[in-house]
Amino acid sequence: MSFNRFIDKIVLVIGAGAGMGKATAMSFLAEGAQVIGLDMFEDRLEALVDETKDLGGTLDTYVGDITDMKTIDGVVDFIQKKYGTLDILAHVAGIMDFMLPPDMLTDDIWDRVMDVNVKAQWRMAKAAMPLMKNHEGNGACVTIVSSLGGYVGSSSGSAYITSKHGVEGLMKNLSFSYRDNKVRFNCVAPGAIATEIMETTLRIFPEYEEKWESGMCSEGMEFYLLNGIGLVRPVELGEAQDVADAILFLSSDQAKFINGASLVVDGGWYSA
């Protein structure tokens, strides 16, 4: 089944170079959108360009680190000058904290996780609002990827868990703050999804690449698997496309009355 829900819509996808962000950018393109794909890794964006030549829509790429205000201001300025407006913002970028237990977590990992997973979301929304407020029709839409980790205390991964709870709270605040300006804010909360998030995290913290065989803290994973939600294994891993489909639904006119909501995409893991 094919759709054309986003023909001529201007869409900014944050974290468009890999995983859920890449699937989201490709899905918007396939439905006719004019996509600006932002990622901090140029090689990933080059691959995205190669893989989307025949999808339809149009693709601009923007290389930058979303923890740097120069990137946020720069991409918004680019959109302002080229398009003059922004219809949809999909903020998909995020990193892990190696599932470190609280007593092993370092300040630099804590700060970076918070900067990428929470602070950058607020900064981007703030910077983009002048291009998104008071659109005609059903208005504009922002969808932020949180996590099932924004619903549970879990065990280990305290920086990641805290950041995702923060994202859920931020979304609710923004949805209420801008409801009279015709901008909707929602979250998609994935469960266990096969993505490149650990590769991304290791690119940012290469000093940890050889520390643990699995890329995750062995002590933290052992604690996780014996406590909390780690005791309940997901039936299977979801795919990046499952999350992309949810983002596109929330971004579409089909969801025009959905605001301040969080859609869990986890195959039923949270229901256990």
SVG drawing of the C-alpha trace seen along z (x, -y; Angstrom):
<svg xmlns="http://www.w3.org/2000/svg" viewBox="-9 -33 49 47">
<polyline fill="none" stroke="black" stroke-width="0.4" points="0.0,0.0 1.4,-3.4 0.6,-6.8 1.3,-10.4 0.5,-12.1 3.5,-14.4 3.7,-15.8 5.5,-19.2 5.7,-19.1 9.0,-20.4 10.4,-17.9 13.4,-18.0 14.7,-14.6 17.3,-14.7 19.6,-11.7 18.8,-10.8 22.0,-8.9 21.2,-5.6 18.6,-3.4 15.2,-4.8 16.2,-8.2 17.3,-6.8 14.1,-4.8 12.1,-7.8 13.8,-10.1 13.4,-7.4 9.7,-7.0 9.0,-10.7 10.8,-10.9 8.8,-7.9 5.7,-9.9 6.8,-13.0 8.2,-15.1 11.0,-17.7 13.4,-16.3 16.3,-17.9 18.3,-15.1 20.6,-16.2 23.3,-13.9 26.7,-14.4 28.4,-11.8 29.0,-12.8 29.6,-9.2 26.1,-8.2 24.5,-11.1 26.4,-10.3 25.1,-6.7 21.6,-8.1 21.8,-10.2 22.9,-7.2 20.1,-5.0 17.3,-7.5 17.9,-8.7 14.9,-6.9 12.5,-7.3 10.8,-10.6 10.6,-13.8 13.8,-15.9 16.6,-15.5 19.0,-18.1 21.6,-16.9 23.1,-18.9 26.2,-17.7 26.4,-18.9 26.4,-18.0 23.0,-18.8 24.7,-19.5 26.3,-22.6 24.0,-25.6 25.8,-26.5 24.3,-23.3 20.8,-24.0 20.9,-27.7 22.6,-26.7 20.0,-24.1 17.1,-26.4 18.7,-29.2 19.2,-26.9 15.5,-25.9 14.4,-29.5 16.4,-30.7 15.5,-27.8 11.9,-27.0 10.7,-29.8 8.7,-27.3 8.9,-23.9 5.9,-21.6 7.3,-18.6 10.1,-18.0 11.1,-14.4 13.7,-14.3 15.1,-10.7 18.7,-11.1 19.8,-9.5 22.7,-7.7 23.1,-5.1 25.1,-5.1 26.6,-1.6 24.0,-0.4 26.3,-1.6 25.2,-1.1 24.8,-4.4 28.0,-3.9 30.1,-3.4 28.6,-6.2 30.9,-9.2 30.1,-12.8 31.2,-13.0 28.8,-10.2 26.0,-11.6 26.4,-15.0 26.6,-13.9 23.6,-11.6 21.5,-14.5 22.8,-16.9 21.9,-14.6 18.7,-13.0 17.1,-16.0 18.8,-19.4 19.1,-19.2 15.4,-18.3 14.4,-21.5 16.9,-23.7 15.8,-22.4 12.1,-22.9 12.8,-26.4 14.7,-27.3 12.2,-25.8 9.1,-27.3 9.1,-30.5 9.0,-28.4 6.2,-26.1 3.7,-28.2 0.3,-29.1 0.3,-27.2 -2.9,-27.0 -4.9,-23.8 -4.0,-21.2 -0.8,-23.0 2.6,-21.6 3.9,-18.6 6.9,-17.6 7.5,-14.0 10.3,-13.1 11.6,-9.5 11.8,-8.7 11.9,-5.0 10.3,-2.4 13.0,-3.5 10.9,-6.7 8.3,-4.6 10.2,-2.3 12.9,-2.6 14.7,0.5 18.1,1.2 21.5,-0.1 21.5,-2.7 20.5,-5.4 21.6,-8.3 19.7,-6.9 16.6,-6.1 16.6,-9.6 17.0,-11.2 14.1,-9.4 11.8,-10.3 13.0,-13.9 12.0,-13.7 8.5,-12.5 8.0,-15.4 9.4,-17.9 7.0,-16.7 4.0,-17.1 5.1,-20.6 5.7,-21.7 2.4,-20.2 0.5,-22.3 2.6,-25.4 2.1,-25.5 -1.4,-24.0 -2.8,-27.5 -0.2,-27.9 -1.3,-24.8 1.9,-22.9 1.4,-19.3 4.0,-17.5 4.1,-13.7 6.5,-11.0 7.2,-7.5 8.5,-5.2 10.3,-2.2 11.1,1.0 13.8,3.3 14.6,2.2 17.5,3.4 19.4,0.1 23.0,-1.3 22.6,-3.1 25.6,-1.4 27.8,-2.1 26.7,-5.8 27.5,-5.8 30.9,-4.2 31.7,-6.8 31.1,-9.5 33.0,-7.6 35.7,-5.6 37.7,-5.0 35.1,-2.5 35.3,-0.4 37.6,2.2 36.4,2.1 33.4,4.5 33.0,7.3 29.4,6.6 29.7,2.8 27.7,2.7 29.0,2.7 29.2,6.3 28.4,5.5 25.5,3.3 24.0,5.9 24.3,8.6 22.4,6.4 19.9,5.5 19.1,9.1 18.6,10.1 16.4,7.1 13.5,5.0 12.3,5.0 15.4,7.0 13.8,10.1 11.1,9.9 12.6,10.6 11.0,9.0 9.4,11.5 11.5,10.3 13.4,7.2 11.4,4.7 12.7,3.0 13.6,-0.6 10.7,-0.8 8.2,0.0 9.2,-3.2 9.3,-5.2 5.8,-4.1 4.6,-5.4 6.4,-8.7 4.8,-9.2 1.3,-8.4 1.7,-11.0 3.0,-13.5 0.1,-13.0 -3.4,-14.6 -4.7,-11.2 -3.3,-12.1 -4.5,-15.8 -6.3,-15.4 -3.4,-13.6 -1.3,-16.0 0.7,-15.4 0.6,-11.6 3.2,-8.9 2.9,-5.9 4.7,-2.8 6.1,-0.6 7.5,2.4 5.6,5.6 3.9,5.8 7.0,5.8 5.6,3.1 2.4,5.0 4.1,7.8"/>
</svg>
